[in-house]
Amino acid sequence: MDEKRIDKRIPIGMSLSISDLYKDGVDAIVDLESSIQVTDISSHGIGFISKCILPIGYYFIADIEVSNNLPQIITDVRIVRSSAIDRENYHYGAQFVSVSPSVKKMLQTFEEDTAV
């Protein structure tokens, strides 16, 4: 897979649930209730796998806990790319939209700590 992220991807295994997708405040897909498996994280976004076909350009709110030692991150995430893995699973790339500089720094520190 070609590297598309600005920062190094850190492999991570966590599950999230998407209940609503929205775009530009007018288009929305509600009550989706789709679970996703986060495969990697960087200070700019996440990679994840889902059984649902999710539209590129839509947003969802992610509630992420990368480790017990770090605070929870709640942020908007925009789906920027997708590809089929097989007939039932899709891999997505998503970009953090509203991450504060302190959260970016925390994720960069997490990356440095996991590289050791």
C-alpha positions in Angstrom: 0.0 0.0 0.0 1.4 3.4 -0.9 2.0 5.7 2.1 -0.6 8.6 1.9 -0.1 10.0 5.4 2.1 12.8 6.4 3.1 11.0 9.6 4.1 7.4 10.2 1.2 4.9 10.6 1.1 3.2 14.0 -0.6 -0.2 14.0 -3.3 -0.3 16.5 -6.3 -2.6 17.2 -9.4 -1.0 18.5 -13.1 -1.0 17.7 -15.3 2.0 17.2 -19.0 2.4 16.2 -20.3 4.9 13.7 -23.9 5.9 14.2 -24.2 9.0 12.1 -22.4 10.3 9.0 -22.8 13.9 7.8 -21.6 16.2 5.1 -21.6 20.0 4.9 -24.4 20.2 7.5 -27.1 19.2 5.0 -26.6 15.6 4.0 -26.7 13.0 6.7 -27.0 9.3 7.1 -28.4 8.6 10.6 -28.8 5.5 12.8 -26.2 3.6 10.8 -24.8 1.6 13.7 -21.8 0.3 11.8 -18.8 -1.1 13.8 -15.4 -0.4 12.4 -12.0 -1.9 13.3 -9.2 0.8 13.5 -6.1 -0.7 12.0 -3.7 2.3 12.4 -3.4 5.8 13.6 -1.2 8.8 13.0 -1.4 12.4 14.2 -3.4 13.2 11.1 -5.9 10.4 10.9 -6.9 6.7 11.1 -7.1 3.7 8.8 -10.0 1.4 9.5 -12.0 -1.6 8.1 -15.8 -1.8 7.9 -18.3 -4.2 6.4 -20.4 -1.1 5.3 -19.8 0.9 2.2 -19.2 4.4 3.5 -19.2 7.5 1.2 -16.0 9.4 0.7 -16.2 13.0 1.9 -18.6 12.3 4.8 -17.7 12.9 8.4 -18.3 11.1 11.7 -17.4 11.8 15.3 -14.7 9.4 16.6 -14.2 8.7 20.3 -10.6 7.2 20.4 -8.6 5.9 23.3 -5.2 4.9 22.0 -3.9 3.8 25.4 -4.8 3.7 29.1 -2.1 6.2 29.7 -3.4 8.9 27.3 -6.6 10.9 27.5 -9.5 10.1 25.2 -9.7 11.9 21.9 -13.1 13.0 20.6 -12.9 14.5 17.1 -14.5 14.9 13.7 -13.1 12.5 11.1 -13.5 12.8 7.3 -13.4 9.7 5.1 -10.9 10.5 2.4 -10.3 7.2 0.6 -11.6 3.6 0.4 -10.8 0.3 -1.3 -12.4 -3.1 -1.3 -10.5 -5.8 0.6 -12.8 -8.6 -0.4 -16.6 -9.0 -1.1 -17.5 -8.1 2.5 -14.8 -5.8 3.9 -13.6 -2.3 2.9 -10.5 -0.4 4.0 -10.8 3.3 4.6 -8.5 6.2 5.2 -9.9 9.1 7.3 -8.4 12.4 8.3 -8.8 14.2 11.6 -10.6 17.5 11.1 -10.5 19.3 14.3 -7.6 18.0 16.4 -6.0 20.6 18.7 -2.2 21.1 18.6 -1.9 19.4 22.0 -3.7 16.3 20.8 -1.4 16.2 17.7 1.6 16.4 20.0 0.2 13.7 22.2 -0.2 11.4 19.1 3.3 12.2 17.9 4.7 11.3 21.3 2.7 8.1 21.2 4.3 7.3 17.8 7.8 8.0 19.2 7.1 5.8 22.2 5.8 2.9 20.2 8.8 3.1 17.8 11.2 2.3 20.6 
